[in-house]
């Protein structure tokens, strides 16, 4: 009669649970640290396209997107929103990809708040 081999076979000794462990701890940056997304004016990208990007990529309302677009148009730079760093980078990348796909130089940058 054949018997099944054991499912667990101890190959290494178990660590001494009474031994002190020397661990280095690293604290990840808080996700709540926000980064400001800024839009830069250019003389090529159509205003309606800018509003479209602000609404669909950055979730601004139409009226807020128009206000941001006009601020960038007249002042050269405007605040869009504040997001966690990775989210800000992701959305800026989406916006740049959409703009470059249409041949527009629309530019966003991020900075710590």
Residue frames relative to the residue before (quaternion, step in Angstrom):
aa qw qx qy qz dx dy dz
X 1.0000 0.0000 0.0000 0.0000 0.00 0.00 0.00
X 0.3117 -0.7575 0.5506 0.1608 3.58 -0.88 1.03
X 0.1925 -0.7607 0.6063 0.1289 3.52 -1.02 0.75
X 0.5168 -0.6302 0.4825 0.3210 3.53 -1.15 0.65
X 0.4814 -0.6453 0.4916 0.3320 3.59 -1.00 0.73
X 0.5970 -0.5672 0.4048 0.3974 3.60 -1.11 0.51
X 0.5117 -0.6563 0.4654 0.3015 3.58 -1.07 0.76
X 0.7727 0.2107 -0.1180 0.5870 3.57 1.09 -0.63
X 0.0043 0.7816 -0.6235 0.0163 3.50 -0.85 0.94
X 0.3856 -0.7350 0.5111 0.2232 3.55 -0.66 1.10
X 0.0775 -0.8194 0.5679 0.0101 3.57 -0.62 1.16
X 0.7720 0.1977 -0.1317 0.5896 3.57 1.19 -0.40
X 0.5471 -0.6128 0.4357 0.3679 3.56 -1.05 0.60
X 0.5220 -0.6207 0.4882 0.3223 3.55 -1.14 0.67
X 0.5156 -0.6439 0.4494 0.3428 3.61 -0.95 0.73
X 0.5396 -0.6043 0.4796 0.3370 3.52 -1.20 0.59
X 0.3225 -0.7877 0.4923 0.1821 3.58 -0.44 1.16
X 0.6374 0.5231 -0.3348 0.4560 3.59 1.19 -0.28
X 0.5341 0.6283 -0.4015 0.3985 3.58 1.26 -0.21
X 0.4347 -0.6850 0.5143 0.2781 3.57 -1.00 0.79
X 0.2611 -0.7591 0.5785 0.1447 3.52 -1.00 0.87
X 0.2568 -0.7461 0.5966 0.1464 3.55 -0.98 0.89
X 0.0375 0.8211 -0.5636 0.0824 3.56 -0.26 1.29
X 0.2693 -0.7165 0.6180 0.1794 3.54 -1.12 0.72
X 0.1746 -0.7923 0.5796 0.0766 3.55 -0.77 1.04
X 0.0970 -0.7629 0.6368 0.0557 3.50 -1.04 0.81
X 0.2533 -0.7627 0.5781 0.1414 3.53 -0.92 0.91
X 0.3741 -0.7247 0.5362 0.2175 3.55 -0.76 1.05
X 0.5657 -0.5867 0.4339 0.3840 3.58 -1.07 0.58
X 0.5527 -0.6286 0.4308 0.3373 3.51 -1.04 0.75
X 0.4847 -0.6623 0.4947 0.2859 3.53 -1.04 0.83
X 0.6122 0.5810 -0.3546 0.4025 3.57 1.17 -0.42
X 0.4827 0.6377 -0.4572 0.3891 3.60 1.25 -0.09
X 0.2045 -0.8214 0.5264 0.0796 3.54 -0.56 1.17
X 0.2138 -0.7410 0.6259 0.1158 3.49 -1.27 0.63
X 0.4008 -0.7117 0.5317 0.2239 3.55 -1.02 0.88
X 0.2324 -0.7330 0.6234 0.1416 3.56 -1.00 0.89
X 0.0872 -0.7994 0.5944 0.0045 3.56 -0.83 1.06
X 0.2391 -0.7447 0.6054 0.1477 3.56 -1.11 0.72
X 0.2530 -0.7669 0.5777 0.1188 3.54 -1.03 0.89
X 0.4751 -0.6722 0.4923 0.2830 3.54 -1.04 0.79
X 0.0406 0.7407 -0.6702 -0.0234 3.52 -1.27 0.53
X 0.4822 -0.6956 0.4611 0.2664 3.56 -1.18 0.47
X 0.6222 0.5662 -0.3244 0.4324 3.59 1.27 0.17
X 0.6897 0.4962 -0.2922 0.4390 3.60 0.81 -1.00
X 0.4374 -0.7058 0.4871 0.2704 3.61 -0.74 1.01
X 0.5888 -0.6144 0.4055 0.3337 3.55 -1.04 0.82
X 0.6592 0.5107 -0.3261 0.4454 3.60 0.95 -0.80
X 0.6206 0.5233 -0.3434 0.4724 3.60 1.12 -0.60
X 0.6195 0.5375 -0.3342 0.4643 3.58 1.02 -0.80
X 0.6567 0.5000 -0.3061 0.4744 3.59 0.91 -0.91
X 0.6218 0.5420 -0.3332 0.4567 3.59 0.99 -0.82
X 0.6725 0.4920 -0.2937 0.4685 3.61 0.86 -0.97
X 0.6635 0.5094 -0.3117 0.4507 3.59 0.89 -0.90
X 0.6765 0.4807 -0.2920 0.4754 3.58 1.02 -0.76
X 0.7928 0.3799 -0.1811 0.4409 3.58 0.72 -1.07
X 0.7175 0.3938 -0.2563 0.5142 3.60 1.09 -0.51
X 0.7991 0.2901 -0.1335 0.5094 3.58 0.92 -0.91
X 0.4271 -0.7599 0.4117 0.2658 3.58 1.33 0.23
X 0.3323 0.7203 -0.5371 0.2869 3.59 0.96 0.81
X 0.5135 -0.5887 0.5053 0.3667 3.56 -1.19 0.45
X 0.6704 -0.5086 0.3534 0.4086 3.55 -1.21 0.42
X 0.6851 0.4752 -0.2977 0.4650 3.61 0.87 -0.89
X 0.6433 0.4991 -0.3252 0.4810 3.62 1.01 -0.75
X 0.6419 0.5261 -0.3227 0.4551 3.61 0.97 -0.83
X 0.6481 0.5071 -0.3179 0.4710 3.59 0.97 -0.79
X 0.6450 0.5176 -0.3171 0.4641 3.59 0.98 -0.83
X 0.6552 0.5002 -0.3057 0.4765 3.61 0.96 -0.86
X 0.6461 0.5233 -0.3167 0.4564 3.58 0.93 -0.90
X 0.6818 0.4830 -0.2893 0.4670 3.61 0.90 -0.90
X 0.6138 0.5378 -0.3439 0.4646 3.59 1.04 -0.76
X 0.6666 0.4830 -0.2986 0.4829 3.61 0.91 -0.90
X 0.6349 0.5505 -0.3278 0.4318 3.57 1.00 -0.84
X 0.7690 0.3696 -0.1920 0.4850 3.59 0.84 -0.94
X 0.7603 0.3708 -0.2032 0.4931 3.61 1.01 -0.75
X 0.5102 -0.6615 0.4093 0.3668 3.59 1.23 -0.37
X 0.7857 0.0704 -0.0040 0.6146 3.57 1.25 -0.45
X 0.0356 0.8027 -0.5947 0.0270 3.58 -1.03 0.72
X 0.4914 -0.6311 0.5251 0.2906 3.54 -1.25 0.66
X 0.2411 -0.7773 0.5682 0.1217 3.58 -0.92 0.94
X 0.7380 -0.2828 0.2610 0.5543 3.58 0.60 -1.18
X 0.3390 -0.6923 0.5837 0.2552 3.57 -1.34 0.06
X 0.0258 0.7965 -0.5985 0.0825 3.55 -0.88 1.03
X 0.6178 -0.4727 0.4463 0.4423 3.54 -1.32 0.15
X 0.6708 -0.5546 0.3102 0.3824 3.58 -1.04 0.77
X 0.7059 0.4605 -0.2824 0.4582 3.60 0.72 -1.00
X 0.6397 0.5116 -0.3223 0.4746 3.58 1.03 -0.75
X 0.6381 0.5205 -0.3231 0.4663 3.59 0.99 -0.82
X 0.6604 0.5024 -0.3058 0.4669 3.59 0.92 -0.90
X 0.6452 0.5319 -0.3168 0.4477 3.58 0.98 -0.86
X 0.7065 0.4602 -0.2717 0.4639 3.58 0.82 -0.99
X 0.6178 0.5181 -0.3481 0.4781 3.59 1.02 -0.71
X 0.6354 0.5255 -0.3212 0.4658 3.58 1.00 -0.77
X 0.6362 0.5137 -0.3234 0.4762 3.58 1.01 -0.79
X 0.6693 0.5055 -0.2965 0.4567 3.57 0.90 -0.95
X 0.6622 0.4938 -0.3095 0.4711 3.58 0.92 -0.86
X 0.6434 0.5283 -0.3213 0.4514 3.58 0.97 -0.81
X 0.6550 0.5049 -0.3037 0.4731 3.55 0.97 -0.88
X 0.6751 0.4932 -0.2907 0.4653 3.58 0.92 -0.91
X 0.6781 0.4850 -0.3064 0.4594 3.60 0.85 -0.89
X 0.6020 0.5670 -0.3446 0.4443 3.55 1.14 -0.65
X 0.7086 0.4019 -0.2348 0.5304 3.58 1.20 -0.56
X 0.5326 -0.6535 0.3918 0.3685 3.58 1.28 -0.08
X 0.5223 0.6362 -0.4082 0.3946 3.59 1.23 0.40
X 0.4011 -0.7347 0.4978 0.2269 3.59 -1.08 0.72
X 0.1804 0.8122 -0.5356 0.1449 3.61 1.17 0.45
X 0.0573 -0.8289 0.5557 -0.0285 3.58 -0.76 1.07
X 0.0772 -0.7474 0.6596 0.0189 3.50 -1.11 0.94
X 0.0756 -0.7610 0.6396 0.0774 3.55 -1.19 0.55
X 0.2549 -0.7338 0.6008 0.1888 3.56 -1.31 0.27
X 0.0118 -0.7694 0.6386 0.0051 3.52 -1.27 0.58
X 0.5685 -0.5906 0.4247 0.3843 3.60 -1.09 0.56
X 0.4918 -0.6586 0.4838 0.3007 3.55 -1.11 0.67
